[in-house]
Amino acid sequence: MSGFTVKRASDMAWEKNVLGSTVTRLRTDGAMLTIVHGRQGDVVPAHGYSKGCVTYVVDGRIDVDGVVLQAGDAGTYVAPGGYFTVKFLEDAIYVVARASQDEITVPDIGERAAHHLDA
């Protein structure tokens, strides 16, 4: 018996997260993969993660704190590392891999984030 579970694209739930991006999440007991869709001009405001993350660009181009990443490029964030901002230079998709117990960190989460901390 296979231990692999399939999640079809048509079964994934997409939502706006606390940072304003359109995302879906895939989880296991220890890991989470967030798939982020954005349109040219969208901005994911300054944020970080309590345990760090790995980001991989699937399609398009994004700017992460002045560094342009395009399809096939990746980067890492090591906590505590301050915060980073993502700007969509064109319509793009990127994925963020992190620990499932990881928490988002932001300079000022404000009222909007108080009830929806899972970004």
The 8 nearest C-alpha neighbors of each residue, nearest first, counted from 0:
[[1, 2, 3, 4, 5, 6, 27, 28],
 [2, 0, 3, 4, 5, 6, 27, 7],
 [1, 3, 4, 0, 5, 27, 6, 28],
 [2, 4, 1, 5, 0, 6, 27, 26],
 [5, 3, 2, 6, 1, 7, 27, 25],
 [4, 6, 7, 3, 8, 10, 2, 25],
 [5, 7, 8, 10, 4, 11, 9, 25],
 [8, 6, 10, 9, 5, 11, 4, 12],
 [9, 7, 10, 11, 6, 12, 5, 23],
 [8, 10, 7, 11, 12, 6, 13, 5],
 [11, 9, 7, 8, 12, 6, 13, 5],
 [12, 10, 8, 9, 13, 23, 7, 6],
 [11, 13, 23, 10, 14, 24, 9, 22],
 [14, 12, 23, 22, 21, 11, 15, 24],
 [15, 13, 21, 22, 16, 23, 12, 20],
 [14, 16, 21, 20, 19, 22, 17, 13],
 [15, 17, 19, 18, 118, 20, 14, 21],
 [16, 18, 19, 112, 118, 115, 116, 15],
 [19, 17, 16, 43, 20, 44, 118, 15],
 [18, 20, 16, 15, 17, 43, 21, 42],
 [21, 19, 15, 16, 18, 22, 37, 35],
 [20, 22, 15, 14, 36, 35, 13, 16],
 [23, 21, 35, 13, 34, 14, 20, 15],
 [22, 24, 13, 34, 33, 12, 14, 11],
 [25, 23, 33, 32, 34, 26, 22, 31],
 [24, 26, 32, 31, 33, 23, 27, 34],
 [27, 25, 31, 30, 24, 32, 28, 99],
 [26, 28, 30, 29, 31, 25, 99, 32],
 [27, 29, 30, 26, 99, 31, 98, 100],
 [30, 28, 99, 27, 98, 31, 100, 26],
 [31, 29, 98, 99, 27, 26, 97, 28],
 [30, 32, 26, 99, 97, 25, 96, 98],
 [31, 33, 96, 25, 95, 24, 26, 34],
 [32, 34, 24, 95, 94, 23, 35, 31],
 [33, 35, 94, 22, 23, 93, 24, 32],
 [34, 36, 22, 93, 92, 21, 94, 33],
 [37, 35, 92, 21, 91, 22, 20, 34],
 [38, 36, 91, 90, 41, 20, 87, 92],
 [37, 39, 90, 41, 89, 40, 87, 91],
 [38, 40, 89, 90, 87, 88, 41, 37],
 [39, 41, 87, 38, 88, 42, 86, 89],
 [42, 40, 87, 38, 39, 86, 37, 43],
 [43, 41, 86, 85, 44, 87, 40, 84],
 [42, 44, 85, 18, 84, 86, 19, 20],
 [45, 43, 84, 42, 46, 18, 85, 83],
 [44, 46, 84, 83, 82, 105, 43, 106],
 [47, 45, 105, 82, 83, 104, 44, 84],
 [46, 48, 82, 104, 103, 105, 83, 81],
 [49, 47, 103, 51, 104, 50, 102, 78],
 [48, 50, 102, 101, 78, 51, 103, 104],
 [51, 49, 78, 48, 101, 52, 98, 77],
 [52, 50, 77, 78, 48, 76, 49, 97],
 [53, 51, 97, 76, 96, 75, 95, 54],
 [52, 54, 75, 96, 95, 74, 76, 97],
 [55, 53, 95, 74, 73, 94, 75, 96],
 [56, 54, 73, 94, 93, 72, 57, 95],
 [57, 55, 93, 70, 72, 71, 58, 69],
 [56, 58, 70, 93, 92, 71, 55, 59],
 [59, 57, 70, 92, 91, 56, 60, 93],
 [58, 60, 91, 70, 69, 90, 89, 92],
 [61, 59, 69, 88, 68, 89, 91, 87],
 [60, 62, 87, 88, 68, 86, 67, 63],
 [61, 63, 67, 86, 66, 85, 65, 68],
 [62, 64, 85, 66, 65, 84, 67, 61],
 [63, 65, 84, 66, 83, 62, 85, 86],
 [64, 66, 63, 62, 67, 84, 85, 86],
 [67, 65, 63, 62, 64, 68, 61, 85],
 [68, 66, 62, 61, 63, 65, 69, 60],
 [69, 67, 61, 72, 60, 62, 66, 56],
 [68, 70, 60, 72, 59, 56, 71, 61],
 [69, 71, 58, 56, 57, 72, 59, 60],
 [70, 72, 56, 57, 69, 73, 55, 58],
 [73, 71, 69, 68, 70, 56, 55, 74],
 [74, 72, 55, 54, 56, 71, 75, 68],
 [73, 75, 54, 53, 55, 76, 72, 52],
 [76, 74, 53, 52, 54, 77, 73, 51],
 [75, 77, 51, 52, 53, 78, 80, 74],
 [76, 78, 51, 80, 79, 75, 52, 50],
 [79, 77, 80, 51, 50, 49, 48, 76],
 [78, 80, 81, 77, 49, 51, 50, 48],
 [81, 79, 78, 77, 82, 76, 47, 51],
 [80, 82, 79, 47, 83, 78, 46, 104],
 [81, 83, 46, 47, 45, 80, 84, 105],
 [82, 84, 45, 46, 64, 47, 63, 85],
 [83, 85, 45, 44, 64, 63, 43, 46],
 [84, 86, 63, 43, 62, 42, 61, 87],
 [87, 85, 42, 62, 61, 41, 88, 43],
 [86, 88, 61, 39, 89, 41, 40, 42],
 [89, 87, 61, 39, 60, 86, 40, 62],
 [90, 88, 39, 87, 60, 91, 59, 38],
 [89, 91, 38, 39, 37, 59, 87, 88],
 [92, 90, 59, 58, 37, 89, 60, 36],
 [93, 91, 36, 58, 57, 35, 56, 37],
 [92, 94, 56, 57, 35, 55, 34, 91],
 [93, 95, 34, 55, 33, 54, 35, 56],
 [94, 96, 54, 33, 53, 32, 52, 97],
 [95, 97, 32, 53, 52, 31, 54, 33],
 [98, 96, 52, 31, 30, 99, 95, 32],
 [97, 99, 30, 101, 100, 29, 31, 50],
 [98, 100, 30, 31, 29, 101, 97, 28],
 [101, 99, 98, 102, 29, 30, 50, 97],
 [100, 102, 98, 99, 50, 49, 48, 97],
 [103, 101, 49, 48, 104, 100, 117, 50],
 [102, 104, 48, 47, 49, 118, 105, 101],
 [103, 105, 47, 48, 46, 102, 49, 106],
 [104, 106, 46, 107, 108, 47, 45, 103],
 [105, 107, 108, 104, 46, 45, 82, 81],
 [108, 106, 105, 109, 104, 112, 110, 45],
 [107, 109, 112, 105, 106, 110, 113, 111],
 [110, 108, 107, 111, 112, 113, 106, 105],
 [109, 111, 113, 112, 108, 114, 107, 115],
 [112, 110, 109, 113, 114, 17, 108, 115],
 [113, 111, 115, 108, 110, 114, 17, 116],
 [112, 114, 110, 111, 115, 116, 109, 108],
 [113, 115, 112, 116, 111, 110, 17, 117],
 [116, 114, 112, 117, 113, 17, 111, 118],
 [115, 117, 112, 118, 114, 113, 17, 103],
 [118, 116, 115, 103, 102, 17, 16, 112],
 [117, 16, 17, 116, 103, 18, 115, 102]]
